[in-house]
């Protein structure tokens, strides 16, 4: 059963390059045309046995139309084959109805055309209108003719009743099959669109914070927010320049991926916001885009765990230089393509200086951050250092959380 299901999925798989309307009709045609060919093939023998030779030959022609139509349909001639099939259905129904009478039920198939074709086949309004008007004209003309003229061939009432039963069954089976196939296609299309939409959402949320991504989709304009108090951290791999000058490109990328993947995991764990990576440097913030009063404490805990985690990589050979500063920042998204969420302001510049003027394996914090952490963390005063672009600044090393009593 699994093999059959797989074969049916492969058999009706929509090829690339079709329009939406043709793609919707394609799987239905893969079932309908072979079914129509077999149905007419069956009636070759029925009419031959009843002695109605001209209708047997008509079904030979119809079977050939559907056989060739199936082959052409699977090669992309969707609308052409559908229109030929519509003409065949109308002509066949008219000829058989005139041949053996209205009671045999072959006229029902003319009713399929205005029901099925506009819904499932073509997106072209002119084609839909032609199918509806043509089938209606054929139906009414045949009915009126048979009101005043007898059929060409008289069959017994019992035979006519059997034929009518067969045609009623066929009339319901064909649209039911088409509806099922098209419904399955629509469901698969909806599922594929939903999956694609989710992939797009996940990708967007990997690039931008969720609230910023949602605002960007609705507002569609430049986003800029001011935050009175946030904390920014920069981390840099010690001696990375020396390592990269001796390593291959692959080794450099593998190291960065290993380090940044570990950092990403901790960022998610602490609910922080990754801003960007710059070479071997990693920038992360707390308190943006969602303000939080514990931004400095959370970022400090993150920094301690980050330092410890780095010492578990590469046999403990990796060290980071980490700097933290707290203060007001401006955050937002600029431009119209390749969006990125970024921070600006003196707080960002000072945090960067805390890292670049720091010491390997240490977490250096500014006086502003020290004020926010002093009651909760163990910090060691480093003293006053000369910071490029800032002048003398008093800094501290973040050691650890205080030991429990």
Secondary structure, DSSP 4 states (H G I P E B T S, - for coil): -HHHHHHHHHHTPPPTT--HHHHHHHHHHHHHHHHHHHHHHHHHHHHHHHT-HHHHHHHHHHHHHHHHHHHHHTTT-HHHHHHHHHHHHHHHHHHHHHHH-GGG-TTHHHHHIIIIIHHHT---HHHHHHHHHHHHHHHHHHHHHHHHS--SS---HHHHHHHHHHHHHHHHHHHHHHHHHHHHHHHHHHHHHHHHHHHHHHHHHHHS-HHHHHHHHHH-S-EEEEEEEEEEEEEEETTHHHHHHHS-HHHHHHHHHHHHHHHHHHHHHHT-EEEEEETTEEEEEESSSS--TTHHHHHHHHHHHHHHHHTTSGGGT--EEEEEEEEEEEEEE-SSSS--EEEESHHHHHHHHHHHTS-TT-EEEEHHHHHHHTTTEEEEEEEEEEETTTEEEEEEEEEEEPPP-
